[in-house]
Amino acid sequence: MGEFKCLERMKNNEAILDCFQDFAQLFNTFFPLHLEKCKIFLNKGDYDNAVDYIKAKVSNKHFEIFRILAFCNLINDGDFKSAIGNLDKCWEMILLQEPKNPELYYSNARLFARICDRKPDILKRCEVMIDKSLEFSPDNQSYLVEKAYYRQLAGNVETALGIYAKASEITDINNNNKDSQYGIIYCKILDTKYKEALDDIDFIEDIDRSINVDSHPRVYFYESIAKHRLGLSFEKDVTPLIIKSRNLHVSLAKAKSYTKYDYLINTDFDFLYEMAKSK
């Protein structure tokens, strides 16, 4: 498996296929091996073969098969009804196979919430998953931010703001409370507190400039919304921020991704949807 991962990072799909053929003869029933083969199809954008292969080679009692099927339903087909069915089966299998894995609940929820076109039936299922994560770790900042995000999408801004505020008080070495701060800013914008939101944005940008780094793409996007709502020039003050936010988000997603499949997971399509809707 280590050889697979090295070749994956080198983006050498042909060598991966050769490697697969060698190992398949020895370990034909080894599930992770077939999962890697399925990812090769996903990396090529060959979703039909990915679905056919995973159905033929993998037991239908493993949660990963339903995760991949639901993923392909949404990314390739836009088949929300089938996606919901496969997501329900995935959830059922996770509860049986990985009942004490809150990070798995979180990663699944976060993935599907951002590729489901904000369909309420899927978002409700994602919120159930994140609630399960919070049962294990109620003070996990990432889980709280995700929960607040769902409340925000549901239009419950006051509840979302309260959860973001709770998350912001928790020290997290991975993001230094920034995700919760972005959520607070957006809730202020939704609550028409545009000047207050811009003050928070200026504070974040000043800190980032002092260490010579770009701010998070969300900071520039939220700045563009606040300025637009305050009546500033769309062409001069708003559009450049939207473009900067979009380009920075895509470049960051690519930087974190070794494969097309990784890129699809790392790209926040819901965030890009928000930007497109703002134009």
N, C-alpha and C positions, 0 to 999 in steps of 0.2 A: 504493500500500500504506500510505503514511503517513496518507491520509484514512481508510482502513479502521480503522487502529489508533486514531485520534482518536475516531471514531464508536463504536468498541468500548468505549473508556474511558467514553464518555458513556452507554453501554448503550442506544444508539438502534438497535435491530435493523431497524426499518423504513427508516431512512435508509441503513443498510448495504446492505439489499436493493436500494434505488434505485441506490446507488453501484455495486453489483455489476452490475446490468443495463447500466449505461453502459459499464463497463470490459469486460464479457464480449463485447461486440460488437467490441471492438478487440483484445483479448488472450485469445481463447477457449482457446488452448493453454497459457496461462501457469499452471503448476501451483499456485503460492501463492494465486492468485485463487480457484481451486476449493477449496482447503483452507480459506480464510476462509469461503466459502459453507457448507461442511460444518460449520464451527464454529458458524454461526448455528443450524443444526438442533440441535447439541449443547447450545448455550446455552438452547434452548427445551425441552430434555429430549426432543426428537423423535429418538430414536436410530434408529428404523427408517428414516426418511427420510435421516438422515445416512449410514447404511450403503448404502442404495440409490443415493444421489447419488455418493458417493465411488467406488463400484464402476463406475458408469456413466461418470464423467468423468475418472477418473485411471488412468493406466497401472498395471497390476498388477505392474509391476517397480519400483515406488518404495516404500521402507520405510514412508513415512507412511501409506499405505493400510492396511498390515497392523497398524501401531500403533493406528490408529483402530478397526479391526475388532476387535482383541484387547481394546481398552478397552471397546467396546460389548458384547462378549461377556461381560465380567465385571461391568460396571456395570448393564447392562440385562437380560441374559439369565441370568446365572449359569451360562453354558455353558462349563465349564472345558475340556472336550475341544477345542472350537473355538478357545478362547482360546490353548491351547497350540500348536495348529497355526498360528494366525496370528502368534503370538509367535515361533515358529521361523522363519517366513518373513520376519518383520520383522528378526530377527537376521541371517539370511542376506543380506538386502539391505543392511543397515547395513555388514556386513563388506566388501561389494562397493563400496558408494557412499561410505561415510564411515569407511574403515578406520583412520584416524588421528585419530579424534574421541573421546577418552576421556570428555569431558563428556556426549556423547550416550549412551554406554554407561551412564554413571552415572545420568543422568536417567531413562532407560528402566527400569533396574533398580529404582530407588527408587520410581517410579510403580507398577509392576506388583506389587512386593513388598507394597505396602500396600493393594491392592484385591483380592488373590487369595485371601482367607480362609485364608491360611497353607497353601495347598496345596503339598505338598513338591515336586511336579513343576515347578511354576512358580517356587518359591523357588530350586530348583537352577539353573534357567535364569538367574535374576536374579544368582545368585552367579557364574556364568560371565561375565556381563557386567561385574560389578564387578572380577573378577580381570583382565579385559582392560584395564579402566581403570588398575588398579594396575601393569600392565606398562609403561604409558607414564609413570605418575607414582606411584612406590612410596611417596613421602612426602607424598602429598596427604591431609590430615587427613579431609576429607569422605569420600574413598573408603575410607580405613581404618575409619572409624566405621561405614560401611555394611557392610563386610566383617564387622566384629565383630558387627553386628546379626544377620547371617545365622547366624553361629556360635552366638550367644545363642539364637536361635529353634530351632536344632538341638539345644539342650541341652548344648552344649559350652562351659560357663561359663568354665572355666579358660583355654581358648584365646581366647574373646571378651574376657576381662579383660586378657589380655596384649596384644591388639591395641588395645583402648581405651587402655591405659597408654602404648603406643607413640604413639598419636595425640595423647595429652594433652601429650606432650613437644614437639610441633610447633607453631610459632607460625602461627596462621591469622588474618588480619585480619578475616575474615568472621564468625567466631563466638568468637574468643578462647578456644579450647579447651573451650567449654562443652558441646558435644555429646558429646565424649569423657568429660567429667566425669559427665554424666548416665548414660552407659553404665556407667561404673565403679560408680556408686551402685546401679544396678539389678542388676548382677552381685553386688554385696555382699548385696543383699536375697535374690537367688536362692541365695546361699551361706549364708543364715541369719545374716548379720552385721548384724542390724537396728540395733543401737545405733551401730555404726560408720557405717552408712549415714545415720542421723539426724544424727550429728555433721557429716558432710559437707554434708548438706542445710542444717543451721543455719548453716554457714559461708557457703554460697551465698546464703541468704536475708538474712543480715546485710549482705553486700556490696550486694545489690540494694536493700535498704531504705535503705542509706546514700546511694544515688543516686536514691531515690524512684521506683523502678520495680517492677512485679510481677516475680516470678521466672517462669521458663519453666513452662508447664503441667505438664511432666513432673516438675518438682521437687515440686509440690504432690501429684501423684498418687503418686509414690514415697514421699513422707512419709506419705500415707494408708495405703499398704501396710505400711510398717515399723511404724506405730503399731498397725495392726490385728493384725499378727503378734505384737506385744508384749502384746496383750490389752487395749489401751485401748478406751474406749467407742466402739462403732461409730457410734452416733447423734450423740454429742457431738464426738468427736475425729476421726472418719474421714470420715463422710458429707459434712460441709461442705467438706473438702479435695477430695473427688472432684467435687463440684458446681462448686467454684471452678476446678478444672483443666479440666473439660469446657467450661464457659462461656468461659474464657479462650482455650482452643484454637480453638473455633468462631469467636470474635470476631477472633482473629488471622488465621485462614484467610480470613475475609470481608474483612478490611482489606487483605490482599495480593491480592485477586481483583477483577478488573473484570468478569468474566463467570461464568456458572454453570460453564462448562467449566474455567475457572481455579480456581474454588472446589473442584471435584471433585478437581483435581490437588493443590491446596494442603492439602486436608483429609487428615490421616493417619488413615484409617479403621481401620488396625490398632491405633493408639493408642486410639481410641474403643472398639474391641472389647475391649481390655484393661480399660478402665474398666468397661464393661458386665459383663464377666466377674467383676469384683471385688465386685460388689454382692451 
